[in-house]
Amino acid sequence: MNVHVQFFSRLQDLAGVSEMELKVPEATKVAELLEILYSRTPALRDWDKSILVASGVEFVGRDYILQREDQISIMPPVQGG
């Protein structure tokens, strides 16, 4: 199945792209998606403990099972001002 991934802020710089389409197996979890991304861009792993993930406009945990055509956002911690 296809999943659309968007990167934000510093993670976009590390990934070298603002977004990408990935083909993943059915029932892939966010944790597995992150491992795929880390294998492509090892520098992202340095942010593993603080990365936030959203599906659409809702934050999701690493155990979230990706749905067909999900819009996944990968972002660093949110800081207020």
C-alpha positions in Angstrom: 0.0 0.0 0.0 1.1 3.6 -0.5 1.7 6.1 2.3 2.5 9.7 1.8 5.2 11.0 4.2 6.0 14.7 4.9 9.0 15.9 6.8 9.1 19.2 8.8 11.7 21.6 10.1 15.2 20.1 10.7 14.0 16.6 9.7 13.2 17.9 6.2 16.8 19.1 6.0 18.1 15.7 7.1 15.9 13.8 4.8 16.8 16.0 1.8 13.1 16.1 0.7 9.9 17.7 2.0 7.8 14.6 1.2 7.9 11.2 -0.4 5.6 8.3 -1.3 6.5 4.9 0.2 5.1 1.5 -0.6 4.8 -0.5 2.6 3.1 -3.8 3.4 -0.4 -3.9 4.8 -0.6 -3.6 8.6 2.7 -1.7 8.9 3.1 0.1 12.2 4.6 3.6 12.6 7.6 2.1 14.3 8.3 -0.1 11.2 7.9 2.9 8.9 10.4 4.8 11.0 12.9 2.0 10.6 12.4 2.1 6.8 13.1 5.9 6.9 16.2 5.4 9.1 17.6 2.8 6.7 17.3 5.4 3.9 18.4 8.4 5.9 20.5 7.2 9.0 20.8 10.8 10.3 17.1 10.7 11.2 17.8 8.0 13.8 19.5 10.6 16.0 16.1 12.2 16.5 14.3 8.9 17.2 13.5 9.7 20.9 11.9 13.0 20.1 10.2 12.5 16.7 6.5 13.2 16.6 4.3 11.4 14.1 0.9 12.4 12.9 -1.6 10.8 10.6 -3.7 13.5 9.1 -4.1 16.1 11.9 -3.9 13.6 14.8 -0.7 12.6 16.6 -0.3 8.9 16.6 1.9 6.5 18.6 4.5 4.1 17.2 2.0 1.2 17.5 -0.4 3.0 15.1 -1.2 0.7 12.1 -0.9 2.6 8.8 -3.9 2.8 6.7 -4.0 2.9 2.9 -3.3 6.4 1.5 -2.4 7.8 5.0 -0.8 11.3 5.1 2.0 10.8 7.7 3.8 13.8 9.1 7.2 13.4 10.7 8.3 16.3 12.8 10.7 17.3 15.6 9.3 18.3 19.0 7.0 21.3 19.0 8.3 24.4 20.7 6.2 27.3 21.8 7.1 30.9 21.9 
